[in-house]
Amino acid sequence: MTDESVDHLVVCHLGAILDARGMTLAELSRLAGVSVVNLSVLKNDRAKAIRFSTLTAVCRALGCSPGELFTLRQI
């Protein structure tokens, strides 16, 4: 993905967090009550937005904070 195709600087670290915990998207989906498709969009940095309820559920299931899940890309 090139910088020209990105309209925001937010980077999602869901893949790295899942890897560190030895967890799959399917397991996170079950624990958080969020669809695998929605989690895949987040994991692959294709999300344009996230609901606070989804963010809360994912962070609770992973035991992390929003600041661990998302950071800003340096420009």
C-alpha positions as CSV (number, residue, x, y, z in Angstrom):
1,M,0.0,0.0,0.0
2,T,1.5,3.4,-1.0
3,D,1.1,6.6,0.9
4,E,-1.0,8.0,-1.9
5,S,-3.7,5.3,-1.4
6,V,-4.0,5.9,2.3
7,D,-6.3,8.7,3.5
8,H,-5.3,8.5,7.2
9,L,-2.3,7.8,9.3
10,V,-3.8,5.3,11.8
11,V,-2.1,1.9,11.8
12,C,-3.8,-1.1,13.4
13,H,-1.5,-3.6,15.2
14,L,-4.1,-6.4,15.5
15,G,-2.1,-8.9,13.6
16,A,1.0,-8.4,15.8
17,I,-1.1,-8.5,19.0
18,L,-2.8,-11.8,17.9
19,D,0.6,-13.3,17.0
20,A,2.0,-12.3,20.4
21,R,-0.9,-14.0,22.2
22,G,-1.0,-17.1,19.9
23,M,-4.7,-16.2,19.1
24,T,-6.6,-16.5,15.8
25,L,-9.1,-14.2,14.3
26,A,-11.7,-16.8,14.8
27,E,-10.9,-17.1,18.5
28,L,-11.0,-13.3,18.9
29,S,-14.3,-13.2,17.0
30,R,-15.8,-15.6,19.5
31,L,-14.4,-13.8,22.5
32,A,-15.3,-10.3,21.4
33,G,-18.5,-11.0,19.6
34,V,-17.2,-9.2,16.4
35,S,-17.4,-10.9,13.0
36,V,-14.3,-12.4,11.5
37,V,-14.8,-10.3,8.4
38,N,-14.8,-7.0,10.5
39,L,-11.7,-8.2,12.4
40,S,-10.0,-9.1,9.1
41,V,-10.6,-5.6,7.8
42,L,-9.0,-4.1,10.9
43,K,-6.1,-6.5,10.8
44,N,-5.3,-5.8,7.2
45,D,-5.5,-2.0,7.7
46,R,-8.5,-1.6,5.4
47,A,-10.8,-0.1,8.0
48,K,-12.1,3.4,7.5
49,A,-13.7,3.6,11.0
50,I,-14.4,1.6,14.1
51,R,-17.3,1.8,16.5
52,F,-16.4,2.4,20.1
53,S,-18.4,-0.7,21.1
54,T,-16.3,-2.8,18.7
55,L,-13.1,-1.2,20.0
56,T,-14.1,-1.8,23.6
57,A,-15.0,-5.5,22.8
58,V,-11.7,-6.1,21.0
59,C,-9.6,-4.4,23.7
60,R,-11.4,-6.3,26.5
61,A,-10.9,-9.7,24.7
62,L,-7.2,-8.9,24.0
63,G,-6.5,-7.3,27.4
64,C,-5.0,-4.2,25.6
65,S,-5.7,-0.5,25.3
66,P,-6.7,1.4,22.2
67,G,-3.2,2.9,22.2
68,E,-1.7,-0.5,21.9
69,L,-4.0,-1.5,19.2
70,F,-3.6,1.7,17.1
71,T,-0.8,4.1,16.5
72,L,-0.2,6.9,14.1
73,R,2.1,6.4,11.2
74,Q,5.0,8.9,11.1
75,I,5.0,11.3,8.2
